[in-house]
Every structure is written in C-alpha cells, then in structure tokens.
Amino acid sequence: MPEIGGTTAPGFEPVRAAFAANFEQNGEVGAAVGVYLHGEPVVDLWGGLADPATGRPWQRDTLQVVYSTTKGVVAACANLAAQRGELDLDAPVTKYWPEFAAAGKAEVPVRRLLTHEVGLPVLDTPVTPRQAIAWEPVVEALAAQRPVWEPGTRGGYHGLTYGFLVGEVMRRATGRTIGRYLAEEIAAPLDLDLHIGLPEREHHRVSRLVEDPVDWDALSATDLTALPEPMREALAVWVDPTSLARRSVQVITPALDHGTPAAWAAELPSGNATTTARSLARFYAALIGEVDGHRILDESHLAAAVAEQRSGTDVVIGGPFRVGLGFGLPAPGTFWYSPTAFGFPGRGGSIGFADPGSGLAFGYVMNKVVESPPDPRAANLWQAVLACR
C-alpha cells in the first residue's frame, strides 16, 4: 500500500479512505485527487508511483497528461475570449480564419467548433506526429477538408481535431496561441499548475503514463457475434476500420506518443494538458465562483457556456451526447451526473468538472490508463465526496 500524501478538511476524511482503496482494489499506480467546495479546498491527496520503471514516487507537484480533460480548459479559454469581446461565437469562422471557407464552410459560425457539430472529426489524409506538433499542417488540412456532415445538423465527438479548430480561431482572434492564452489569462491569476505546452524546465515533474498500445488489427478481427449485446454495440464502431470513430482517432498516424518531451512541449489542445488534480479542481472552482478573489467567467457567460447546445446520439463514437459551448454535460446515469454539472473526462480515467448546484469542483488525474469500462476509480472518489456533505 503506497503512502498517501496531502490533506482533507474536517468531514472529508472518507475521501482519503476511498483514494487508498483505489490502490488496494482497483490497480491504481499513481494518482491525485482535488476537491473544492464553495471556492475553498477541502481535498488535496496524492500517492503511488509517478514512474513505475524507476520507482519515482508521486509528489505534491507531480504533473499528469490528462488527454481530453484538456477540452474543458480550451472551452474556458474560448468563452473567456467571448466574454471579453475578443471572439464572437456567432460570427463565421472565416471572420478570423479566411482559409476555412474552402469546401462549403464559409458560413459556419465559431460556436459549431465548440459544440462538435462542424463535421470535421476526420481528415481524408492523416497527418504525422511531427506535423501535428508543428501545428500549421493540421490547420491547413482542416481548412481544406470537406465536412462529413452538414455543419450544425449533427453532433459527433471531434476527438483530435477539436483543439486545432478552436485553437486556430483563438490564435487568429487574440494573437496568442491557446497555451499562451491559458497561461496568461487563467493560470497566472489563479496560480494554477495547468499547462498546454509545458516548458522544458518542468518536464522532470511529469508522471509516466502506464498504458498498452491499442492493437487495431486485433480489434478489427473481433468477432462481435460472440460478445454480449451491450458490449457488441459499444465495440462495433471501433471494429470497423472505415468508421468515423476509427478514422477520428487516426487523424494522427502513427499515434502520437504522449509520454515524450516533444509531446509535452507542444500545444495539442485536444488532449495534452499537463496539470495536478489540485489545479484542475481549482480551475473548475473558479468557473463557478470566486477563488481568492478571481473568477474566470461571470455568471451570465458561464450560464451561456454550459447551456445544452446539442444532445442525442454521438454520430462518431456512439453513445449519449450532450454538450454546451465546449463543455461536456453528463448524461443521466454517468457517475458525475447532476442537472447543473459540466466538465470533461479524458482517455484512461482523468476528469475535471464542477457542479454549481452543490458548489463542488473536482479534479482527478492518474497515470494508469484504463481503456474499457468499468473504471470505478473516479466514481468511487466522487461518491465519497458526496457522502461527506
């Protein structure tokens, strides 16, 4: 059993027990959890190994790549730019990015990029990891790409393209990359250890991901008829190599290795933010109220940002789909469901979200990537939080 570091406010001690249980019962390797209540920290815990290969322990300042949990951070940047009049969400994308007009996209409003409705989850010609890190080859390809559905008529997860789409509009509108905007306008005022594009001097703090590469050939050979119906339905879109789901995760081919310094240093705002659980929870706390005198979005702009823009079945990856202006909205039955909750989960288990109805903000980061449900780790922690109130 690893040593658990950190603190809990009086009454939140059961969260420590739930965190320890994840190591004992659910195979946790290294992880951290942070919780704020009404703008004040109540849980800040960490433990395990940041690098199992060397035995390096997880420490208070260990950083973790959080995959798509990054998307909620990008959404906050875009909505803050809108609040300040730097970005008009109802203007056509071409107001800022003229090249985007190609292939019938001249009238697409900026908000369609945030709501995953623009129809650009795939590229006809995938890019390489080096091209993705360089940025320009990807945005040039997206500007030229014809949507796979008429923008605004459907919703489907833009797993790898979302960050480039929103990031390029932000760069054109504000004159700053999304990573720089985050650093200067959100992270610095709130003293957040939250980065999109990590400076080299901080690389030594990054935890090593514990994950197995996806064997796409083996997945394609899966006999769906031998599986139970619920599992069959969930896997069907991933077994077909021509599906939008498969093509969406292969926008970058071969897959980018997020465990490398080159990936940490790049700005890949669909999924390479590095952060602590403490900062992730503090970030969401500052979206729903003041934290040490700072708030990211005012009440009216927050309400607009988290209002449901589309719901239904995700046409890319299947399953329920609810989204605001870039923020994910939980479907009934998900462990973090509340009528007022918003945030974003990431591949493998990380998640950050807030629930204005309860005043809670939650951040969970980990290095062991769990690809298939069930993954009870974050859910166990959240249930312990709710039981403490």
C-alpha positions in Angstrom: 0.0 0.0 0.0 1.6 3.3 -1.1 1.9 6.2 1.3 -0.9 8.8 0.8 0.2 12.4 0.9 -1.9 15.5 1.3 -4.8 16.8 3.4 -8.5 16.6 3.8 -10.7 19.2 5.6 -12.6 18.0 8.6 -15.5 15.8 7.5 -13.8 14.8 4.2 -11.7 12.0 5.7 -13.6 9.3 3.9 -12.2 10.6 0.6 -8.8 9.6 1.8 -10.1 6.1 2.5 -11.6 5.8 -0.9 -8.4 7.1 -2.5 -6.4 4.4 -0.7 -8.9 1.8 -1.7 -8.3 2.5 -5.3 -4.7 1.4 -4.9 -5.7 -1.7 -2.9 -8.7 -2.8 -5.0 -8.6 -1.1 -8.4 -5.0 -1.3 -9.5 -4.2 2.4 -9.2 -0.5 3.1 -9.9 -0.1 6.8 -9.3 -2.8 9.4 -8.9 -4.1 12.5 -7.2 -7.5 14.0 -6.4 -8.5 17.5 -5.6 -11.9 18.9 -4.4 -13.1 22.5 -3.8 -16.3 23.4 -2.0 -17.6 27.0 -2.5 -14.2 28.2 -3.5 -12.2 26.6 -0.7 -10.0 23.5 -1.0 -11.3 20.5 1.0 -9.4 17.6 -0.5 -5.8 17.5 -1.8 -4.4 14.0 -2.0 -1.7 12.2 -4.0 0.0 8.8 -3.8 1.7 5.9 -5.6 4.3 6.0 -8.3 4.9 8.7 -10.8 7.3 6.4 -12.7 7.0 2.7 -12.0 10.1 1.9 -14.0 12.3 3.9 -11.7 10.3 3.9 -8.5 9.9 7.7 -8.6 7.1 8.5 -6.1 4.2 10.7 -6.9 4.7 14.0 -5.1 2.7 17.1 -4.4 3.9 18.8 -7.6 3.7 15.8 -10.0 2.2 16.7 -13.3 0.0 14.4 -15.3 -1.0 14.4 -19.0 -4.9 14.3 -18.9 -5.8 13.7 -22.5 -9.3 15.0 -23.4 -9.8 16.5 -20.0 -7.9 19.3 -21.8 -11.0 20.1 -23.8 -12.8 21.7 -20.9 -9.8 24.0 -20.4 -9.9 25.0 -24.0 -13.6 25.7 -23.7 -13.0 28.1 -20.8 -10.4 30.0 -22.9 -12.7 30.4 -25.8 -15.6 31.5 -23.6 -13.4 33.9 -21.7 -12.3 35.5 -25.1 -16.0 35.8 -26.0 -16.8 37.4 -22.6 -14.0 40.0 -23.3 -15.2 40.7 -26.8 -12.1 39.2 -28.4 -14.1 36.4 -30.1 -17.6 36.4 -31.5 -19.1 33.0 -31.2 -21.9 33.8 -33.7 -19.5 35.2 -36.3 -18.5 33.0 -39.2 -15.2 31.2 -38.6 -13.9 33.0 -41.8 -14.0 36.3 -40.0 -10.9 35.2 -38.2 -9.7 32.3 -40.5 -10.4 33.1 -44.1 -9.0 29.9 -45.5 -11.6 28.0 -43.6 -14.2 28.9 -46.3 -13.0 26.1 -48.5 -15.2 23.1 -49.2 -18.5 24.8 -48.4 -17.6 26.0 -44.9 -17.9 29.8 -45.5 -20.9 30.3 -43.3 -20.1 28.1 -40.4 -20.2 30.0 -37.1 -17.5 29.8 -34.5 -19.8 28.1 -32.0 -20.1 25.0 -34.2 -16.4 24.3 -33.5 -17.1 24.3 -29.8 -20.1 22.1 -30.0 -18.6 19.3 -32.1 -21.2 20.0 -34.8 -18.9 21.2 -37.6 -18.5 17.8 -39.2 -14.6 17.7 -39.2 -13.8 14.8 -36.8 -11.5 13.2 -39.5 -9.0 14.1 -42.2 -9.0 12.4 -45.6 -5.2 12.3 -45.4 -4.0 11.8 -41.8 -1.0 13.8 -40.5 2.1 12.5 -38.9 3.1 13.2 -35.2 5.7 15.7 -36.4 3.1 17.5 -38.5 0.7 17.6 -35.5 3.4 19.1 -33.3 4.2 21.7 -36.0 0.5 22.8 -35.9 0.3 24.5 -39.4 0.0 21.3 -41.4 -3.1 20.3 -39.4 -4.9 23.6 -39.5 -4.2 23.8 -43.3 -5.6 20.3 -43.7 -8.7 21.2 -41.6 -9.3 24.4 -43.6 -9.3 22.4 -46.9 -11.3 19.4 -45.5 -14.9 18.9 -46.6 -17.2 18.2 -43.7 -18.5 14.7 -43.4 -21.9 16.1 -42.5 -23.6 19.4 -43.0 -22.3 21.6 -40.2 -25.0 22.1 -37.5 -27.1 19.2 -38.5 -25.4 16.5 -36.3 -23.1 16.2 -33.4 -20.2 13.9 -33.1 -17.0 13.9 -31.0 -14.1 15.7 -32.6 -11.5 13.8 -30.5 -8.3 15.0 -32.1 -9.4 17.9 -34.3 -11.3 19.9 -31.7 -8.3 21.5 -30.2 -6.8 22.5 -33.5 -10.1 24.0 -34.7 -10.7 26.1 -31.6 -7.1 26.8 -31.0 -6.6 28.2 -34.5 -9.6 30.5 -34.2 -8.3 31.7 -30.8 -4.8 32.3 -32.3 -6.3 34.4 -35.2 -8.7 36.3 -32.9 -6.4 37.1 -30.0 -2.9 36.9 -31.5 -2.0 34.3 -28.9 -1.8 30.5 -29.0 -4.2 28.7 -26.8 -1.4 27.6 -24.5 -0.2 31.2 -24.0 -3.7 32.5 -23.6 -4.3 29.9 -20.8 -1.0 30.7 -19.1 -1.5 34.5 -19.1 -5.3 34.9 -18.6 -6.3 32.0 -16.4 -3.3 30.1 -15.0 -1.3 33.0 -13.8 -4.0 35.0 -12.0 -5.2 31.8 -10.3 -1.7 30.4 -9.6 -2.6 27.2 -11.5 -0.2 24.4 -12.3 -2.0 23.9 -15.6 -0.3 23.9 -19.0 -0.9 23.4 -22.7 2.6 23.3 -23.9 4.9 22.5 -20.9 8.2 24.4 -20.6 11.2 22.2 -20.7 12.2 23.2 -17.2 9.1 21.5 -15.8 9.5 18.2 -17.7 11.1 16.4 -14.8 7.8 16.6 -12.9 5.7 14.7 -15.4 4.3 11.3 -14.4 4.9 8.5 -16.9 1.8 7.1 -18.5 1.1 3.4 -17.8 -0.8 2.2 -20.9 -0.8 -0.5 -23.5 -0.8 0.5 -27.2 -4.1 -0.3 -29.0 -3.8 -3.3 -31.3 -6.0 -2.1 -34.1 -5.5 -5.2 -36.2 -6.6 -7.4 -33.3 -9.6 -5.2 -32.7 -10.6 -5.3 -36.4 -10.6 -9.1 -36.1 -13.0 -9.2 -33.2 -16.0 -11.5 -33.6 -18.8 -9.2 -32.5 -21.4 -12.0 -32.6 -19.5 -13.7 -29.7 -20.0 -10.8 -27.4 -22.9 -9.8 -25.2 -25.2 -7.3 -26.8 -24.2 -4.2 -24.8 -20.5 -4.8 -25.4 -21.2 -5.6 -29.1 -22.9 -2.3 -29.7 -20.2 -0.3 -27.9 -17.4 -2.0 -29.9 -19.0 -2.0 -33.3 -17.8 1.5 -34.3 -14.2 0.6 -33.3 -14.0 -2.7 -35.0 -14.8 -1.2 -38.4 -11.6 0.4 -39.8 -13.7 2.7 -42.1 -15.9 4.1 -39.4 -15.8 7.7 -38.3 -14.7 6.5 -34.8 -11.7 4.7 -36.1 -10.8 7.5 -38.6 -11.2 10.1 -35.9 -8.6 8.6 -33.6 -6.2 8.0 -36.5 -6.2 11.7 -37.6 -2.6 11.5 -36.4 -0.9 8.4 -37.8 1.0 6.7 -36.3 -0.4 7.7 -33.0 1.4 10.4 -31.1 3.3 9.2 -28.0 2.1 11.5 -25.2 4.9 10.2 -23.0 7.7 12.1 -24.7 9.2 15.5 -24.1 8.3 16.6 -27.6 4.6 16.0 -26.9 4.7 17.7 -23.5 6.2 20.8 -25.0 3.8 21.0 -28.0 0.4 22.7 -27.9 -2.0 19.9 -28.8 -5.2 21.3 -27.2 -7.4 18.3 -27.8 -5.5 16.3 -25.3 -2.1 17.2 -24.0 -2.6 19.5 -21.0 -0.5 18.7 -18.0 -1.7 19.5 -14.6 -2.2 18.5 -11.0 -5.6 17.4 -9.5 -5.4 20.4 -7.2 -5.1 22.8 -10.0 -7.8 21.1 -12.1 -10.2 21.4 -9.2 -9.2 25.0 -8.5 -9.7 25.8 -12.2 -13.3 24.5 -12.1 -14.0 26.2 -8.8 -13.0 29.5 -10.4 -15.5 28.9 -13.1 -18.5 28.7 -10.7 -17.4 31.3 -8.2 -14.5 33.3 -6.8 -11.3 31.7 -5.7 -9.0 34.0 -3.8 -10.7 37.0 -5.5 -10.5 35.6 -9.0 -13.3 34.2 -11.2 -12.9 33.1 -14.9 -16.4 33.6 -16.3 -19.1 35.9 -14.9 -22.5 34.3 -14.1 -24.2 35.2 -17.4 -21.3 33.9 -19.6 -21.0 30.8 -17.6 -24.7 30.1 -18.0 -24.4 30.5 -21.7 -21.3 28.3 -21.8 -22.9 25.4 -20.1 -26.3 25.6 -21.6 -27.0 22.5 -23.6 -26.4 23.1 -27.3 -27.0 19.6 -28.6 -28.0 16.2 -27.2 -28.7 12.8 -28.6 -26.6 10.0 -30.0 -23.0 10.8 -30.9 -22.7 10.0 -34.7 -18.9 9.4 -34.4 -18.4 7.2 -31.4 -22.0 6.3 -30.5 -23.5 6.6 -27.0 -25.2 9.6 -25.5 -24.0 13.1 -26.5 -24.6 16.3 -24.5 -22.5 19.4 -25.0 -22.5 23.1 -24.2 -20.2 25.6 -25.7 -17.2 23.3 -25.5 -18.0 21.9 -22.0 -19.2 18.3 -21.8 -22.5 17.8 -20.0 -23.0 14.5 -18.2 -25.8 12.2 -19.4 -28.1 10.7 -16.8 -26.5 7.5 -15.4 -22.9 8.8 -15.5 -21.3 8.9 -12.2 -20.9 12.8 -12.2 -24.4 13.5 -13.4 -26.2 16.5 -12.0 -28.6 18.8 -13.8 -26.0 21.6 -13.3 -22.7 19.7 -13.7 -20.3 20.4 -16.6 -16.7 19.5 -17.3 -14.8 17.0 -19.4 -13.4 13.5 -18.9 -10.2 12.2 -20.5 -8.9 9.0 -22.0 -8.0 6.5 -19.4 -9.9 7.9 -16.4 -8.9 11.5 -15.7 -11.7 14.1 -15.2 -12.4 17.6 -14.2 -15.8 19.1 -13.5 -17.9 21.4 -11.4 -21.4 21.3 -10.1 -22.7 24.8 -9.4 -25.8 23.3 -7.7 -23.6 21.8 -4.9 -20.7 24.3 -5.1 -18.3 21.4 -5.7 -15.4 21.3 -8.1 -13.5 18.0 -8.7 -10.2 17.0 -10.3 -8.8 13.5 -10.7 -5.6 12.6 -12.5 -3.8 9.3 -12.8 -1.1 7.6 -14.9 -2.7 4.1 -15.3 -4.8 4.3 -18.4 -8.0 2.1 -18.3 -9.4 1.8 -21.8 -12.6 -0.2 -21.2 -15.3 0.2 -18.6 -15.9 -0.3 -15.8 -13.3 2.1 -14.3 -14.6 2.8 -10.8 -11.7 5.0 -9.6 -13.0 8.5 -10.1 -16.6 7.3 -9.4 -15.5 5.9 -6.0 -13.9 9.2 -5.1 -16.8 11.3 -6.1 -19.3 9.1 -4.2 -17.1 9.6 -1.1 -17.1 13.3 -1.6 -20.9 13.4 -1.9 -21.2 11.2 1.3 -19.2 13.8 3.2 -21.6 16.7 2.7 
